[in-house]
Amino acid sequence: MIQNIKIERGKKIYLASDFHLGAPAGRASREREYKILRWLEQVQDDAAHIVLVGDIFDFWYEFSRVIPKGFVRFQGKIAELTDGGLPISFFTGNHDLWMRDYFIEELGVMIYHEPQSVLWNQTKLLIGHGDGLGPGDKAYKLMKKLIFDNRFLQFCFRQLHPDWGLWFAHTWSARRKKKSPAPSFKDKTQEWIWAYCESIAQSQPHDYYIFGHRHLPLNLPVSSGGRYINLGEWMSQCCYATFDGQHITLECFEAQTPIIRV
């Protein structure tokens, strides 16, 4: 389980999020998939655990006997790693929140749908994707409650032929991306996930708060003495975090991405 891990000397835990495989369709996604495979090849020898922190796919839905087409190289590498004894955990994000048991049964991956408080080598961390947390983003929170988490609407979507259902989902996602402004950092007090970490710290302080979703690599202080780390994304930044048994560091793979640190 992910909650309590003892890391051997020389081993590390790696965390990454927001690969958004499948967006945009075609060559760009395939090239990103190859880059992710190179990263996995690089870290696998000293990895004690790999944690994928949501939005790994731009859209994922498991029908009873069908999964989205593509990403077989990524899935094959995950299977190779877990078959070799390397544990992998997957926190679902807003783009892959409908993940169920396929990765559990076929790939041996542990799935988490909510943030988890963990203890690694006596270091306390809170890990989750980050969507719908903190103040603001009321439209998404309402949409998630009324639509995404609605069992009846999930049943209705499942009745669609997968070709229609997946086409609709990808089209809707692409249109939302066009309307969304590019992420930018102004001040930590305007960061909703940071505000969520501050609220948690009042009663349950952690050493680190690790999230994705924001698409900005962030390393910000939390009043309890901890740090809020956002993992950024892999469309351009290619950032990930490394836990060496004591500390979390943000790094970039085959990219030069500035880390926002306050």
N, C-alpha and C positions, 0 to 999 in steps of 0.2 A: 504493500500500500504506500501511497505517497506521503501520508501524514507524518510518519516518523522514519527518518533515514539517517543511518550512520555512514559517513563517507570515509572510505579508506584514504590514507595519505597518497597523494599523487592523482587522485580521481576528482572529477568535477561533475556538477549538474549543469546541463545546458537548457536554456529556455528561449523560445522564439514564438512569434505570433504573426498573424496577418500576412500569410503567404498569398491568399486570394487566388489560388490556382483555378484557372478557368476564365480569368478576367485579365485583359480582353481575350476572347477566344482566338485560338490559332497559335501562331509562332511565338508571340510574346509570352504567353503562358507556358509553352513548352520550354523556352529558353530559361524561364524562371525555375521550372521544375528541375532542369539539369543543374542549375546553380545550387538549388537546395540539396540535390543529391551530392554535389561536391562538398558542400558544408557538412552533411551527415558523414561522408567518408572521412573528412578531416577530424571530426570530433569523436568518432566512435571508439577509438582506441583508449582514450582516457575518460570516457563518459561513464558515470555511475548511474545516471538517469537522464532521460530527455523529456522535457515538458513542452508540449505544444499548447499555446495559450489562446486558441480560438481564431476563427476566420481563416483557417488553413485552406478551406475551399471558398470560392466566391458564392457557391450555392451547393448545398448537399441535402438530399432527401432520400430516405430509404423506403422504397415501396416494399411490398411483401417479398418479391423475388427479383427486384431490379434496384441497381444503384446507378448513380450518374456515370456516364461514359467518360473514359479518360483517366489520367493520373495513375496509370498502372505502374509506371517506373517508380513513382513515389511510394505507392502502396507495397510494391515488391521489396523496396529497400527497408520499409518499416517492418515487413514480415521477416526479412533476413536478420534484422537487428534483434527483434524479440525472440525469434527462434534461437539466436545465439546467446540468449540470456540477458540482454540489455532491456531493462524495464522502460516503457514509454507511457506517459500520461497525456491525455487530451482533454483540455477544457473547451467546451463548445462556446462559440461566439454567436453573434446575431446572424451571421451568414451560414452557419452550420448547426444551428440550435436543434434541428430535427434529426440529428444523429442519434441512432438507437444502439443496436447490438452488433452491427456488422463488424466494426473495428474490434469489438470485444471478442467475438467468436472466431473471426477469420484471421485477425492480425495480432491478437493477444494484447491489445492496448486498453489501458484503464480509462474510462470515460467519466468526466465530472461535468455536471450541468450548473453548478453553483460554486462561488468562491470557497476555497478551502484554507483553513488555518493549519500550517504544518510546522514541524520542528525538525530542522536539519542540523545535526551537530550542535545542538543547544542554541541554534539561531532560529528565531521565530519569524515566519513569513506568512503573509496572506496573499493568495494567488487566485486570479480569476481573469476572465476576458475584459470585463469593464462596462459592457453595454447596459444602459438603464440604471447605472449607479450614480448616487449623488444628486444634487439639485439640478433643475433644468431638464432639457431634452424631453419635455412633457409629451410632445407629439409621438415620439418613438415609444415611450412608456405606455401610452394609451393604445398604440397600435399593437404592441407586443401582448398586452393584456386582452384586447378584444379580438385580435386576429391570430397572431403567431402561437399563442398558448391556448387557443380555443380548440377543444377536442373535436367539436362538430365540424369546424372548418377544415381541420386537418383530415378528417374522414372524407369530406367532400373533395379535397385536393387529391387524396389517394385514389378516388374513383376516376380521375382523369387519366387518359393514356399518358405514359411517361413522356412521350415526344411533346405533347401539348403542355403538360405541367412544367417540364424543365425549360421549354422555350419561353413560357410566360414568366417564370421566375428570373431567368437571365435577362430578358428584355426589361422587366421592371427594375432589376438591380442596376442595369446600365443607365437607365433614365435617371434614377436617383443619384448616381455618381455624377452625371453631367450637371445636375442642379446643386450639388453640394459644393461649397467653397473649399479651396485648398486649405488644409489645416495649418494654423499658425499659432505661435505662442506669444501672448501679451503679458500675462502675469499669472502666477500660480493660483491666485485667488479666483481666477476665472476658469480654472481647470476643474471640471465637475468630478472627475475621478479622484483628484487630489483632495477635494472637499469631502468626498466619501471616506477617504483614508483618515482625514482629520477627525471625522465623527467616530470612526471605529477606534481610533487611538485614545479617545477619552475614557473608554471603559476596557478596551482590550488592546493595549499597545503592542506593536510588532516591531521587529528590527527592520524588516523590509515589506513593502507592499508592491507586488509585481502584477502588472496588468498590460493589456494590449489595447486594441480598439481605437485609440486616439490617433494613430498614424504619425506620432512624433516621438522620437527617442528622448525621454525625459529622465532626469535624476534630480528630484526635488526633496527638500527637507520636510519632515512631518514633525509637529510640535512635540511629540513624545520622545523625539530623539531618533526616530527611524527615518527611512528614505522611501519615497515613492518612485518606483522605477517603471517607466513605460517602454515597451519593447520596440516601438516603431512599426515599420512594415517592410515588405520585401519587394514591392514594385520598383523602388529606387534606392531605399536606404540600406536594406539587407542587414539590419541590426539584430543582435541577440545578446542574452545575458549569460554570464558564467558565474557559478557559485563554487568557490574553491574549498569550502568547508568552514569559512569564516566570513568572507565578504562577497558581495555581488558587484560585478563590473559589467558595464555595457561595452560591447565591441561591434565591429562591422566586418562583414565578409565580402571581399572583392569590391569594396566601395569605400569612399572617403566621406563619411557623413558626420556633420557636427552634432555632438550630444549637448542638449540644453541642460545645463547644470546651474543650480542656484545655491 
